[in-house]
Amino acid sequence: MRLLARTALLAAAIAAGTWAFGWWSVPLVAAIWGWTAASFRRPVAVAALAAALAWGALLAWSWLASAGRAPALAEALGGVMRAPPAALVALTLVFPALLAACASQLTVALRRRFI
């Protein structure tokens, strides 16, 4: 239960940071998480999952706010990029997960090494 709560709180922090400051807040929040949660179990996996959940929630919210026009946009972009729309959605979720995983892994390793 604690792991679920930590993941949800981190996802909320990443979503809020992304909403307020843009995508670069994902590695910043994940790095802070990695530094503070270095002694927890699997902090890197939690950061990656939380980032994907956060951007998934933002993507779902923007889809709802667009009055259903998001699938048409995904089809148009997929046509331009010659990729299926599902691949664009998957990449949208993988990108923050990788950013968060790399940033948190770096700070976890630094904290464990030097402190």
N, CA, C and O of each residue as an XYZ file, in Angstrom:
460
protein
N       0.814     -1.191      0.000
C       0.000      0.000      0.000
C       0.863      1.263      0.000
O       0.526      2.253     -0.650
N       1.955      1.221      0.719
C       2.855      2.384      0.726
C       3.449      2.629     -0.657
O       3.608      3.770     -1.092
N       3.772      1.531     -1.334
C       4.346      1.657     -2.674
C       3.341      2.301     -3.619
O       3.711      3.147     -4.433
N       2.093      1.914     -3.521
C       1.049      2.502     -4.351
C       0.871      3.988     -4.045
O       0.708      4.799     -4.956
N       0.903      4.335     -2.778
C       0.766      5.737     -2.385
C       1.960      6.558     -2.870
O       1.786      7.676     -3.355
N       3.161      6.017     -2.743
C       4.353      6.735     -3.222
C       4.292      6.943     -4.723
O       4.609      8.020     -5.228
N       3.881      5.899     -5.429
C       3.794      6.000     -6.876
C       2.755      7.040     -7.291
O       2.988      7.830     -8.206
N       1.618      7.034     -6.618
C       0.564      7.999     -6.944
C       1.000      9.430     -6.635
O       0.736     10.340     -7.420
N       1.656      9.632     -5.512
C       2.130     10.978     -5.164
C       3.208     11.462     -6.126
O       3.225     12.628     -6.521
N       4.102     10.557     -6.496
C       5.145     10.933     -7.453
C       4.536     11.226     -8.817
O       4.957     12.165     -9.493
N       3.558     10.439     -9.225
C       2.879     10.694    -10.503
C       2.187     12.053    -10.480
O       2.218     12.789    -11.466
N       1.565     12.381     -9.354
C       0.919     13.693     -9.235
C       1.945     14.817     -9.314
O       1.694     15.842     -9.947
N       3.098     14.633     -8.677
C       4.154     15.652     -8.728
C       4.699     15.810    -10.145
O       4.952     16.928    -10.592
N       4.879     14.707    -10.842
C       5.386     14.773    -12.215
C       4.349     15.422    -13.127
O       4.695     16.239    -13.981
N       3.095     15.067    -12.952
C       2.036     15.670    -13.771
C       1.938     17.169    -13.509
O       1.805     17.954    -14.448
N       2.002     17.566    -12.255
C       1.935     18.991    -11.924
C       3.142     19.736    -12.481
O       3.007     20.840    -13.008
N       4.316     19.135    -12.365
C       5.516     19.764    -12.914
C       5.459     19.891    -14.422
O       5.862     20.911    -14.981
N       4.960     18.859    -15.080
C       4.825     18.914    -16.531
C       3.807     19.970    -16.940
O       4.023     20.716    -17.895
N       2.715     20.026    -16.223
C       1.679     21.007    -16.537
C       2.200     22.439    -16.360
O       1.911     23.321    -17.168
N       2.966     22.647    -15.297
C       3.416     24.000    -14.988
C       4.670     24.412    -15.767
O       4.775     25.558    -16.205
N       5.609     23.498    -15.941
C       6.910     23.886    -16.478
C       7.342     23.164    -17.746
O       8.338     23.551    -18.358
N       6.629     22.137    -18.152
C       6.992     21.428    -19.378
C       7.700     20.111    -19.108
O       7.856     19.681    -17.965
N       8.121     19.486    -20.202
C       8.660     18.132    -20.109
C       9.953     18.043    -19.304
O      10.236     16.996    -18.722
N      10.738     19.104    -19.257
C      12.021     19.030    -18.567
C      11.856     18.884    -17.055
O      12.821     18.562    -16.362
N      10.672     19.111    -16.541
C      10.458     18.907    -15.109
C      10.409     17.426    -14.745
O      10.578     17.072    -13.579
N      10.180     16.560    -15.726
C      10.148     15.119    -15.442
C      11.490     14.641    -14.892
O      11.502     14.031    -13.823
N      12.621     14.883    -15.560
C      13.880     14.432    -14.967
C      14.235     15.159    -13.675
O      14.892     14.587    -12.804
N      13.812     16.403    -13.543
C      14.090     17.138    -12.312
C      13.354     16.510    -11.122
O      13.955     16.257    -10.077
N      12.067     16.264    -11.287
C      11.291     15.645    -10.206
C      11.800     14.226     -9.939
O      11.895     13.811     -8.784
N      12.123     13.490    -10.988
C      12.625     12.123    -10.814
C      13.996     12.110    -10.130
O      14.291     11.209     -9.345
N      14.824     13.104    -10.426
C      16.127     13.182     -9.758
C      15.962     13.475     -8.275
O      16.661     12.897     -7.442
N      15.049     14.360     -7.949
C      14.774     14.641     -6.537
C      14.229     13.392     -5.863
O      14.601     13.074     -4.733
N      13.350     12.687     -6.559
C      12.805     11.430     -6.032
C      13.938     10.423     -5.809
O      14.002      9.792     -4.755
N      14.816     10.272     -6.776
C      15.911      9.310     -6.636
C      16.818      9.635     -5.465
O      17.302      8.733     -4.781
N      17.048     10.913     -5.231
C      17.898     11.322     -4.113
C      17.232     11.025     -2.777
O      17.874     10.522     -1.855
N      15.943     11.336     -2.675
C      15.252     11.149     -1.396
C      14.808      9.710     -1.172
O      14.626      9.301     -0.026
N      14.631      8.939     -2.224
C      14.096      7.584     -2.088
C      15.145      6.517     -2.371
O      14.791      5.382     -2.692
N      16.405      6.847     -2.261
C      17.459      5.893     -2.589
C      17.410      4.646     -1.715
O      17.823      3.571     -2.151
N      16.918      4.772     -0.502
C      16.869      3.612      0.389
C      15.596      2.795      0.212
O      15.482      1.712      0.786
N      14.642      3.282     -0.563
C      13.409      2.535     -0.795
C      13.656      1.378     -1.755
O      14.713      1.263     -2.375
N      12.659      0.544     -1.851
C      12.750     -0.589     -2.748
C      12.381     -0.137     -4.167
O      11.316      0.444     -4.376
N      13.245     -0.400     -5.121
C      13.061     -0.109     -6.538
C      12.651      1.338     -6.843
O      11.605      1.562     -7.452
N      13.441      2.296     -6.440
C      13.057      3.693     -6.693
C      13.056      4.063     -8.175
O      12.287      4.929     -8.593
N      13.898      3.426     -8.962
C      13.967      3.742    -10.390
C      12.714      3.250    -11.105
O      12.151      3.960    -11.939
N      12.281      2.048    -10.783
C      11.070      1.504    -11.398
C       9.842      2.318    -10.995
O       8.946      2.546    -11.808
N       9.808      2.746     -9.752
C       8.685      3.582     -9.295
C       8.676      4.904    -10.049
O       7.613      5.384    -10.441
N       9.839      5.492    -10.253
C       9.912      6.766    -10.984
C       9.454      6.592    -12.428
O       8.703      7.420    -12.942
N       9.895      5.532    -13.080
C       9.497      5.297    -14.464
C       7.994      5.053    -14.570
O       7.338      5.605    -15.454
N       7.453      4.244    -13.689
C       6.014      3.972    -13.704
C       5.211      5.234    -13.412
O       4.206      5.501    -14.071
N       5.646      6.000    -12.438
C       4.939      7.233    -12.086
C       4.955      8.227    -13.246
O       3.954      8.896    -13.501
N       6.063      8.325    -13.936
C       6.140      9.251    -15.074
C       5.202      8.819    -16.197
O       4.516      9.651    -16.790
N       5.171      7.523    -16.488
C       4.262      7.034    -17.525
C       2.807      7.240    -17.111
O       1.977      7.618    -17.937
N       2.495      6.998    -15.857
C       1.133      7.225    -15.367
C       0.758      8.705    -15.429
O      -0.359      9.054    -15.809
N       1.688      9.558    -15.056
C       1.429     10.999    -15.075
C       1.131     11.476    -16.491
O       0.157     12.195    -16.712
N       1.954     11.085    -17.435
C       1.730     11.536    -18.806
C       0.521     10.847    -19.409
O      -0.152     11.423    -20.264
N       0.233      9.630    -18.982
C      -0.993      8.980    -19.431
C      -2.220      9.736    -18.952
O      -3.186      9.901    -19.697
N      -2.183     10.192    -17.713
C      -3.297     10.982    -17.179
C      -3.417     12.322    -17.909
O      -4.523     12.752    -18.238
N      -2.293     12.975    -18.161
C      -2.333     14.238    -18.909
C      -2.829     14.031    -20.330
O      -3.571     14.857    -20.861
N      -2.419     12.927    -20.946
C      -2.874     12.623    -22.298
C      -4.374     12.346    -22.314
O      -5.086     12.810    -23.205
N      -4.851     11.592    -21.331
C      -6.290     11.303    -21.246
C      -7.081     12.585    -20.993
O      -8.145     12.790    -21.577
N      -6.559     13.437    -20.127
C      -7.251     14.690    -19.837
C      -7.301     15.578    -21.076
O      -8.336     16.179    -21.362
N      -6.213     15.666    -21.801
C      -6.213     16.507    -22.999
C      -7.108     15.907    -24.083
O      -7.694     16.645    -24.876
N      -7.220     14.593    -24.128
C      -8.121     13.962    -25.083
C      -9.567     14.300    -24.750
O     -10.369     14.585    -25.639
N      -9.889     14.267    -23.472
C     -11.247     14.627    -23.065
C     -11.520     16.113    -23.294
O     -12.623     16.493    -23.687
N     -10.526     16.936    -23.049
C     -10.704     18.378    -23.219
C     -10.793     18.791    -24.680
O     -11.309     19.865    -24.991
N     -10.297     17.953    -25.575
C     -10.318     18.295    -26.999
C     -11.621     17.906    -27.670
O     -11.741     18.004    -28.891
N     -12.589     17.469    -26.899
C     -13.912     17.094    -27.418
C     -13.820     15.980    -28.452
O     -14.567     15.968    -29.431
N     -12.901     15.048    -28.231
C     -12.816     13.888    -29.110
C     -12.042     14.092    -30.390
O     -12.089     13.236    -31.273
N     -11.332     15.195    -30.523
C     -10.558     15.445    -31.747
C      -9.163     14.848    -31.684
O      -8.457     14.848    -32.693
N      -8.746     14.343    -30.545
C      -7.393     13.798    -30.405
C      -7.155     12.574    -31.292
O      -6.070     12.470    -31.865
N      -8.102     11.642    -31.440
C      -7.839     10.519    -32.350
C      -7.592     10.968    -33.792
O      -6.767     10.379    -34.489
N      -8.294     11.997    -34.237
C      -8.062     12.508    -35.593
C      -6.662     13.103    -35.711
O      -5.994     12.939    -36.732
N      -6.226     13.793    -34.663
C      -4.874     14.342    -34.658
C      -3.835     13.221    -34.669
O      -2.842     13.298    -35.392
N      -4.066     12.182    -33.870
C      -3.136     11.049    -33.845
C      -3.073     10.359    -35.210
O      -1.998      9.942    -35.639
N      -4.194     10.237    -35.884
C      -4.207      9.642    -37.225
C      -3.444     10.515    -38.213
O      -2.682     10.009    -39.037
N      -3.651     11.829    -38.128
C      -2.958     12.741    -39.042
C      -1.450     12.712    -38.798
O      -0.666     12.625    -39.743
N      -1.050     12.784    -37.540
C       0.380     12.725    -37.227
C       0.974     11.375    -37.599
O       2.093     11.294    -38.105
N       0.214     10.321    -37.341
C       0.679      8.991    -37.725
C       0.871      8.879    -39.230
O       1.806      8.229    -39.698
N      -0.024      9.519    -39.990
C       0.128      9.501    -41.439
C       1.362     10.246    -41.890
O       2.063      9.803    -42.800
N       1.634     11.376    -41.262
C       2.820     12.161    -41.613
C       4.092     11.403    -41.232
O       5.069     11.393    -41.980
N       4.065     10.775    -40.070
C       5.258     10.074    -39.585
C       5.325      8.621    -40.056
O       6.290      7.913    -39.768
N       4.301      8.186    -40.775
C       4.214      6.805    -41.267
C       4.326      5.802    -40.130
O       5.098      4.844    -40.180
N       3.526      6.060    -39.103
C       3.476      5.184    -37.931
C       2.019      5.077    -37.498
O       1.236      6.006    -37.693
N       1.667      3.949    -36.916
C       0.284      3.838    -36.432
C       0.054      4.765    -35.237
O       0.978      5.028    -34.467
N      -1.170      5.254    -35.085
C      -1.460      6.159    -33.961
C      -1.140      5.544    -32.604
O      -0.733      6.259    -31.688
N      -1.314      4.243    -32.457
C      -1.002      3.580    -31.185
C       0.486      3.685    -30.860
O       0.862      3.769    -29.691
N       1.326      3.682    -31.883
C       2.768      3.826    -31.645
C       3.090      5.216    -31.114
O       3.974      5.367    -30.272
N       2.382      6.230    -31.596
C       2.610      7.585    -31.090
C       2.199      7.703    -29.625
O       2.874      8.358    -28.830
N       1.100      7.069    -29.283
C       0.664      7.079    -27.881
C       1.671      6.332    -27.012
O       2.018      6.787    -25.923
N       2.135      5.189    -27.499
C       3.129      4.418    -26.741
C       4.413      5.213    -26.548
O       4.983      5.202    -25.457
N       4.878      5.900    -27.584
C       6.084      6.714    -27.458
C       5.877      7.884    -26.511
O       6.805      8.309    -25.823
N       4.650      8.405    -26.479
C       4.337      9.488    -25.554
C       4.463      9.031    -24.109
O       4.782      9.838    -23.235
N       4.220      7.764    -23.844
C       4.337      7.232    -22.490
C       5.745      6.725    -22.183
O       6.186      6.774    -21.035
N       6.445      6.242    -23.197
C       7.801      5.721    -22.993
C       8.795      6.858    -22.748
O       9.723      6.713    -21.951
N       8.603      7.983    -23.428
C       9.530      9.111    -23.290
C       9.684      9.577    -21.841
O      10.819      9.649    -21.368
N       8.618      9.895    -21.112
C       8.811     10.328    -19.727
C       9.303      9.205    -18.829
O      10.027      9.452    -17.864
N       8.914      7.971    -19.139
C       9.386      6.852    -18.329
C      10.906      6.724    -18.428
O      11.578      6.494    -17.423
N      11.439      6.869    -19.621
C      12.898      6.790    -19.790
C      13.604      7.993    -19.163
O      14.660      7.843    -18.548
N      13.028      9.177    -19.318
C      13.614     10.356    -18.672
C      13.678     10.171    -17.156
O      14.707     10.428    -16.532
N      12.572      9.723    -16.579
C      12.510      9.550    -15.127
C      13.437      8.442    -14.660
O      14.097      8.577    -13.629
N      13.493      7.350    -15.407
C      14.355      6.240    -15.015
C      15.829      6.657    -15.025
O      16.571      6.345    -14.094
N      16.244      7.355    -16.067
C      17.645      7.781    -16.158
C      18.006      8.779    -15.057
O      19.055      8.657    -14.425
N      17.149      9.752    -14.833
C      17.439     10.768    -13.816
C      17.455     10.174    -12.422
O      18.340     10.479    -11.623
N      16.480      9.326    -12.125
C      16.445      8.742    -10.783
C      17.581      7.740    -10.584
O      18.132      7.647     -9.487
N      17.938      6.991    -11.626
C      19.063      6.054    -11.496
C      20.356      6.803    -11.214
O      21.170      6.358    -10.405
N      20.547      7.927    -11.870
C      21.751      8.725    -11.641
C      21.834      9.207    -10.203
O      22.877      9.069     -9.563
N      20.757      9.768     -9.692
C      20.808     10.302     -8.329
C      20.823      9.206     -7.276
O      21.431      9.376     -6.219
N      20.161      8.082     -7.548
C      20.245      6.947     -6.610
C      21.693      6.467     -6.536
O      22.216      6.236     -5.446
N      22.332      6.318     -7.677
C      23.729      5.857     -7.684
C      24.654      6.857     -7.001
O      25.545      6.458     -6.250
N      24.456      8.144     -7.249
C      25.289      9.148     -6.593
C      25.085      9.140     -5.078
O      26.048      9.220     -4.315
N      23.849      9.043     -4.657
C      23.599      9.046     -3.214
C      24.187      7.805     -2.551
O      24.799      7.901     -1.488
N      24.008      6.663     -3.161
C      24.543      5.423     -2.567
C      26.061      5.407     -2.593
O      26.693      4.807     -1.724
N      26.639      6.053     -3.569
C      28.097      6.058     -3.678
C      28.760      7.023     -2.690
O      29.769      6.690     -2.069
N      28.185      8.216     -2.552
C      28.858      9.260     -1.781
C      28.281      9.527     -0.415
O      28.907     10.219      0.387
N      27.105      9.001     -0.122
C      26.532      9.255      1.216
C      26.262      7.942      1.895
O      25.780      7.921      3.028
